Structures are given as structure tokens and as C-alpha cells.
């Protein structure tokens, strides 16, 4: 499934979250244990595009071809703070 065909029109924040989840569920990210991960790259690209749409750049890394992870960083507003928060999770 092409990530270009997944975006739907949201009218409010709640609709946007529903659309994002719906689109991600449509991407087959099943892990069969053989490094095939049919939609892992597509899911990472979809989330990277969604983040870029709101000004957050991400980088996709692959442990194996098609086995993708996305890393994105949102800068804080206080330059004197050095602590950070890491959020990690399966894309779907």
C-alpha cells in the first residue's frame, strides 16, 4: 500500500488522531520472525511524513532491508535544560 494514498482529511484534532491510527492499522507490520516485516518501512515512512507535515524531521534506520525504525527529535524551548524524554513504541 502506498503511503501517498493513506492520508484522509481530518476536521479537528480528534479526527486527526483517528485518521492517523486508521491509516497505520491498514499497513501490515506483522513480524513473521524471518526479517520480512512487509510494511515496517511503509509505516515508518508514513509516520515520518506525518511528523514532517508539522515541522518535525525524522530519520529512518533499517536493521535489515525493510525492517525500519524512525527516530525524531523535538527540541525543547529552554536551552538551559539538559534532561530529555525518550518515547519508544511499535509503530503498529
Secondary structure as GFF3:
##gff-version 3
##sequence-region A 1 92
A	DSSP	three_ten_helix	3	5	.	.	.	ID=ss1
A	DSSP	alpha_helix	13	25	.	.	.	ID=ss2
A	DSSP	alpha_helix	40	53	.	.	.	ID=ss3
A	DSSP	beta_strand	58	64	.	.	.	ID=ss4
A	DSSP	beta_strand	67	72	.	.	.	ID=ss5
###
